Every structure is written in C-alpha cells, then in structure tokens.
C-alpha cells in the first residue's frame, strides 16, 4: 500500500513539473529570465527535492499546516549550462511537491528575478497569492518578520540558498533557531564565497566584516591562523575548519542534530559548496543522512529527463 501511494504521489509530481517545463519551452510566460546553473547543480536540486518529499511526507501526518521558506529563491526555473536542459528551481520544486506545503514564502533580493518568480507563481499556481508568496528584498530584513508571522507550533522547512556571504548569522540563523519546530538546509558556499577571497580577510576590511556577519563567532579566525599562510593554502582543511565552526554554532543555538553533506565538486574536482542540515529532531537527521549518503537516488523527478537517442 505504501509503495502504491508513493507511486501515485510521484505521478502527480511528475505531471505538475512536466507541465511547467513544457510551458517554459513554449515560452508561455513572456520570456521570463532563467538562472543558468552548472551541471553539478543537479546534485543540489536532487538533495532538496528528496528532502522536500521526505519532510512533507512525515510532517503532514501530524500537522495541518506545513511551511516552506527560502532565501535567495531566484527566478524559479534554471537552464543547465552547456545543454538545452530545463530544470525547475527549488521554489517550484517546493510548490509542486506532494504532499504539498500548505504555505510557501520565497525571498529574492534581485528585483528582476523576484518579478520573474512572482509571474511564474501567478501563471502556474493561479490559486496562490503570488504577491504574498514572493517577497522582494534583503533576507536579513525579511526572514525574522516572516517567521514571526507563522503560528508558533507550525513546522517550517527553511532553505537558505546562498550565493555568497549575504546571509547574516544574527539576522537569519538566530531567529530561525528560536522556533520550536524548524529544519534548516543551508547551502554553505565555501569556495566561491570564502576561499577565492581568502587574501582579502585583513583587519578592518569590508570582506572581513562580511565573514564576521556570516559566521557564528570568531573561531574561524583560528582556522586561518592554523591552516593558511601566504605561501600555502590547504583548501580542504580550511573548508572543513569553517564548516566545523558553523556546525558548532548551530548546536549552541539548540539545533541538536547537525550534519554536512560531502562537498559538491565541479569538473575540476574543486569542492564548490556543501549543504549543512540542522534540526531539533533525530528522525529528521536520519532522513537527511540517508539522502546525503545516496545523493543520486532521486525520490521524485527533479529535472527534465534527456531525450532518448
């Protein structure tokens, strides 16, 4: 019976997502912009898609309302670089998920991308209030207000999709951790956000300020002192040190179960980013650990399947 129900849910999801992808091919929504992603971006979408399903499947049995909140939401649709493949971005993966999230809030700071996402929500989900769902602005200013407007006991899945160091610890992570029932999935963009700019971390610099606001405390400075010199950068050791500091900060906030995915690597085998997952519930950590261990075992359709040749 369980397998039969899941087959039905997958069929519903596939139909929803295929409908949107086909509409995008026909450019029904006036050539709205897409986000270009590298091929390794597929793994990120698979991680998110799998946990969306697992989370909503478990939580919807106990709660009448379940929330999905995302920062850095983008335009909602992606193109895979170097191919003609179209994918749904994480916001539309969440909105087409089954079991469905009853409430969704999507934050995007770039007006053009927020407009595109809002128009897609309006076009593909006519029963949803697109203006309420999609918020334009700085997530550091918006997240706390959004979370405070969610009923106290409603569960929330918060996906923090960072391109750089824009998400501030005190503005986003701290208020999120204060909710009783919240899971956080955090894109930790170490290579692009930190490693490439490591030489810019000098006392009093703008970049140092950004790192301080992004990280939970100053323990990251010890990582640099121990792992980095002007002659040599141990990338993996430094990345692991930064992640350990971030994980420890989450635990100090009461997020009892914290784990990190293996690094997602580009074609040059550079560790570009990892996902950090934080929850107050052991069952959530067990589910996420299984997803991290089997990242290519997709539970639900994530991207357009390549044509048969």
Order of alpha helices (4+ residues) and beta strands (2+ residues): alpha-beta-alpha-beta-beta-beta-alpha-beta-alpha-alpha-beta-alpha-beta-alpha-beta-alpha-alpha-alpha-alpha-beta-beta-beta-alpha
